[in-house]
Amino acid sequence: MSSLFEQAIANALNSANPQKVLEGKVANAIIQAGFDLVSFNKTVGLNGEVGEIDVETSNAIIEVTTQTARKLKQVQKLISNSDLNPLNKPVILYAPNYKFTPTQDIIATGSYVVCSQEELLELLSILGA
């Protein structure tokens, strides 16, 4: 595991919050697959007022959720906010519980939705992350 993020990922994996556990699992899978993790649970702006990036590789930003919907505004913000995404990286929503209609809304923004680690790692490979 990347020593830079090792403790933060371990803390997430041991959290009582299922959302944080899933974020930790995603970050861990990315590292184990040999991709370059460049940020994990990074807050942007004073006290995170601009937003937070769950997981970021050299070529993609990954928003992680345990929810079944309600991530459209967050994905749109990750796409359009230059403080959160100054390099205009593609945004991937990792959402194992997402439903069909919300998934279509996310895809319509030009982003990606994946529901499993396998799909995520395959997409990262395609994107060159």
N, C-alpha and C positions, 0 to 999 in steps of 0.2 A: 504494500500500500504506500502511496506517496506520503512521505513523512510530513510534508507541508499541511496536508489535510487529515492525516491519520487520526488525531485526537478528536477533531470535529466530527468525522465520520463515525468513529467508535461511539461518541456521545449520542449521535443520532440513532445508531443501531440499538442502543440501550435505552432509548427514550420510551416513556409511557405513551407518547403521542404517535399514533399510527402514521400520520403524515410525515413526521420527522424520520421514523423508521424506514418508510418507503424512499425518502430522499437519500438516506444513507445506503440503502440497498442499491439504488441506481448509481450513485457515485462509486461505490465499491465495484459494481459490475463493470463500469467504464474503465476503472483502473486495471482490474483483473484481465480485461480484454486487450489491454495495451494502448488504450487511447489516452491522450494528454488531457488530464483534468486541470483546468486553469482557475476555476473558482467553485466554491461550495458554500451555499447559504450566505452569499455576499450581499450585504446591505449597501445601497447606493444613496448618497445624500446624507445630510445630518440626521442621525438617528433613524436612518432608513426611510426618510420622508419621500424620496423619489421612488423607491421600491426595493425589491429583493430578487436576486437571481438564485434559484435553487441549485442548479448544477450547470456548469459551463465547460465545454471543451474548446479546443483551439478553433473549431469551425462551426459550433452550434451552441445555442442556449436551450436548456431543457427545463421546462416547467413541469413539476411533479405534483400529482394530485391523487387523493383517494376518493374524491368526489365523483358524482355521476354527471355533473354539469357545472355551469357557473364559472367557467374560466375564460370566456371569450374576451372580456375587457382586459384581463391580465395578459393574455396572449397578444392582443392588439397593442397594449402598452409596451410589451417587450419588443415588438416589431418596430414601433414608431418612435419610441423615446430614445434620443441619441445619448442620453446619460446612461441608460441601461444597456443599450446595444449600439455603441459608436461604430462598430465595424459592419453593421447590418448583417449579422449572422442569421442564418435560418433559425426559426424557433420550432422546437419539438415539444408537444404536450405528451407527457408520459402519463397515461390515464387508464389503468387496468379496469376501472369500473364505469367508464364513460358510456353513454347511450348514443344511439345512432344519430338523432337530430342534432344534439350539441356537437357531435363529431363533425358533421357536415358543415356546421357554422364555422368551426375552427379551420377546416380545410379550405373554406371559401376565402379566408384571410391570406392564403398562400403558405400557411404553416402545415406542419405534419402532426398526426396523432398516431401514437403507438400504444399498444395495450400489453406488451410483454417485453421482458428484457431482450429476448431473441430479436424481436422486431426492432427494438431500439438499437441494438448493436449492429444489425444489418443496415439500418438507415445511416448510422454514423459512418459505417464503412463506405457506403455509397457517397456520402457527403464529403468524405475524405477527412473526417475528424480524427 
